[in-house]
């Protein structure tokens, strides 16, 4: 097999792996709402990482009653900030529950500021 064919197959495999099904397709905007709420309120690492940002990897509706919905989200988080002249790198994976009411985030589980 030629090198160009191997590279072409490798790129095709990587591209396929990067295109997954949309997260919560029946609720457009929920993922962005969770990420925005987390960015404004979330902290990680027992208060050591104060400005994390999240990328939702997976989300599932775990409870729904009328206009109220609870979503369990698994995510990757990252917080890079500078303190005392030293770069502190905080990152990891976690999950939280987000409570929506009339399609707006009202609450989030986990550490918060």
Secondary structure, DSSP 8 states (H G I E B T S, - for coil): --HHHHHHHHHHHHHHHH----TTTTSTTHHHHHHHHHHHHB-BTTTTB-S-EEEEEEEEEEEEETTEEEEEEEEEEEEEEEETTEEEEEEEEEEEEEEEETTEEEEE-S-B-
